Amino acid sequence: MKVELHLHTNRYSTCAVDSPEDMMARLVELGYDAVFITEHDAVWSEAELDDLRSKFPSLKIFPGLEITLANAVRSVHLLILGTRDPAFLTMQRDVGSILARARRQHCLTVLAHPYRWEGGSGILAEGFYPDAIEHRTPNHTPLQSLMSKVTARQRSLRLINSGDCHSLNFPGYFWVETHQPFDSPAELRRIILEGQYENRTYEDESLTTGTGNQELGTGEKQEPVKREPGKNRNQEPGETGTGNNKKQG
């Protein structure tokens, strides 16, 4: 299954450009099987989700949230995959309670683009660990992605790739795939924690490190090719410390 874990629409995320319908149609076009809609500090209702699902029956559409953790000296964004619970929006100063509540609901928690801004990984230094952190994403530079990889190894966290999609040109560059079908957010969380997934990327000349064909931080040679997004898949195993980061949103 080809899965997008981080996607915004213009329904609730002011930084997003395109409508839910246009975003879902783009995912279907690129062969995605599942998506988590993660609006900024807003959750979709079940009725809204059901209406969207009825229009795209081939795509598994799950709820989610990208919550901004309130702190005067940092901008920390946390993905909570699978939730429709508005209670999270009243807990932005209590990271520990957010993580505990998400785990009780069997929702995967992911620290979004932790090195995009200063302080973005601050909760880790404070001893608060989500299930995973982003690695490759449109909002991470190669150096920031490498920093995520090092952090994941040090903290024994899973690494995941995502598109951090804000418009139609974001899907098809960074995503995760699993050979295990899933029908619920809880199943997806188990798959990620057990490492039963692979981080995938589309590489062209604009996405290399400038060394010709070596991806920064992987030690693996990548043959640069030019194809449509989603056609070329460079595989990284879903092991601790081998995931990918992405862009804010």
N, C-alpha and C positions, 0 to 999 in steps of 0.2 A: 504494500500500500504506500502510495506517495502522499505525504502529509505536510500541510502548512500549519505551523503552530502559532503563528503571530500575524494577524491580519486586522486591518482597520477599514472602516467604510465611512462615507460622509454622513451617515445617519446620526452617529453619536461622536465621532472623532473629528474635531474641527481641522486637524492637520491632514485628513484624508481627502482625496480628490474625487473618487468615483463611488457610485452607488453600490449597495449590496448586490443587486442583480448583475451589474456589469462585472463586479469582482468575481462573483461565482461563475459567471459565464467564461471568464478568462481562465479560471482554474480548471474548469471542465475541458476547455480547449487544449490546455497543456497536460492533460492526463492525470490530474490530481484525484485522489480517492477520498480525502477527508480534509477538513479545515476547522480550525478553532477561531472564532471571531472574538478578538480581544480589543474592545474599544477602550479608549482612555477614560478611566474613572466613570464607567457607565456599563450597565448590563442590559442585555436584551431580555424581553419577556418570552415566555414559552409560546405565546400566540404569534409573536413576530417571527420566532424561529420556525414554527410550523408552517407559516405562510411561505417563508423563503425555501424551506425544504420541499414544499409541494411543487415549486418551480424548477428544482434541480434534483430530481429523484436519484440520479446516479452518484451524487456527491453526499458524503456523510458530513453534516453541518452541526458542529458542537458549539456551545456557548463558552465564554471565557471573559477575562478582564485583565487589563493592564492598569494596575493601581500605582499611583504616585505616593510613595511613602513620605510623609511630612517631616521635614527637618530643615532647620535654618541654614545648614552649611553643606547640604548635599542634594543631589537630584537622583533618587533611587527609584527605579521602576521594576515592578515585580509582576510577572504573568501568573495568573491563577487559571489553569486550564480546566474547563468543565463547569464552572460555577455560574449560577444566575442569582446568587445570594447578595442582595443589596446591603446586608449588614457589614460586608467588608468595607464599604465606603464610609463607614463611621469609625473605622479602626485604624486610620492611616498613621497614627502615632504609636501603635502598639504592634511592632513587627512580630514579636513572639506569639501573640494571640492570633495574628493573621496566619502565620505558618501552621500553628496548631489546628486552627479551624479548617484550613484547607486540607490538611491531612485527614482530619475526621471525615471530611466529605470526599476523600479519595481523589482529590484534585492535584495534578502535577503543578509544582511551583517552579518557576524559572526566573532567575535574575536576568533581566533584559539589558543588553548592551552595557555591561558593567564598566567598561573603560571608555565609553564615549565621552563622558564628562568627569571632571574631578569629583571624587566622592561617590561615584556610581556603584562602587563595590563596597561601600562603607559598612554595610550590615555584616559582611563576612568578618571584618576585623572586630566587630562587636560580638561575634560568636553566634550569629543567626544564619543558619545554612538552609537554603532552599534545596529542592531535589536536584536542580540542574542550573547551569548558566549557559548563556548564549555564547557561541564561538564565531562562526562565519555568518555574516549578515550584511546587507547593504549599508548599515550604519556603523560598521567597524572597519577600520583600516587593517591591513595585514599585521601591523605591529600590535594593535589592540586585540586582534584575534589570537595572536601568539600569547599575549598576556593572559587572556582567558584560559588558554590551554595550560599554561603553567599553574595558574590558580586552581584549576580543576584537579590537576595532579596533586597539588599540595593539600587540598581540602577534601579529596576523594569525592568529588561531585561529577555528575554526568555533564557532558558537553552536547549541545544541540545546535544545529543549523536552523535558520529560519529566514523567511523573506522579509519580515517586518513590513508587510505590504501596506502601502498607502495609496497606490494608484495601479493602473493596469500594467505598467512597465516593471513592476517589482517581482511578480511571480516568475518562477522558472530559473532562478539563480542559486538559491540556497534553500534546502528542505531536508526532511528526514524520510527514510523509507523503512518499512518493516515487512517481513514475510508473514507475520502473524496478524490475521484479520482481527479487528476490534470493533465493538459496537457501543462502547461506553467510555467516558473519560477515565474511569477507574482501571479499565483494561489497558488503556494507553499508558497510564502512569506505571503500571506493573511492567509493561514492555520496556519503557525507558529505564526504570530502575534495574531491571535484569539485564540491560544491555542488548536487548534483542532488536536492535535497529541499526541503521547505517546513516551517517551524515553524507549528504550528496551535494554536489556543486555543479554549476555550469561554468566552464572556464573559457574565456576568450582573451584577447590581448589586453582588454581593459580591466580584466580581473586578475592578472598575474602580478607578481611582485616587482616586475621590471628586470628579472634575471633571465627571462626568455622562457623557461619552462619549469622552474622549481617553485613550489608553493612554500611561502615562508612558514617555518615552524613545523613542517611535516617530515622533512627529510626524504620525501618521495618525489620522484620526477613526474611531471605532468606534461603530456604532449599537447601543446596549444592547438586548438582547432577552432574553426568558425562554423557554427551551426546555429539553428534556431534555438532560443532558450528552451531548456527541458529536453533537448535531443541528446546532448552529450552528458553523461553522468560519471563524475569522478568520485569514486567510492572511498569513504572513510568509515571504519568500523565503529559501532556504537559502544566503545569501551570508555571507561572513566578516563578523562583527560584527552579524548580524541574527537571531541565534538566541534561545533562551530558557533560563531557569534554573528550578531546582526545589528541592524540599524534601529534607532529610536522610533517609537511611534506607538 
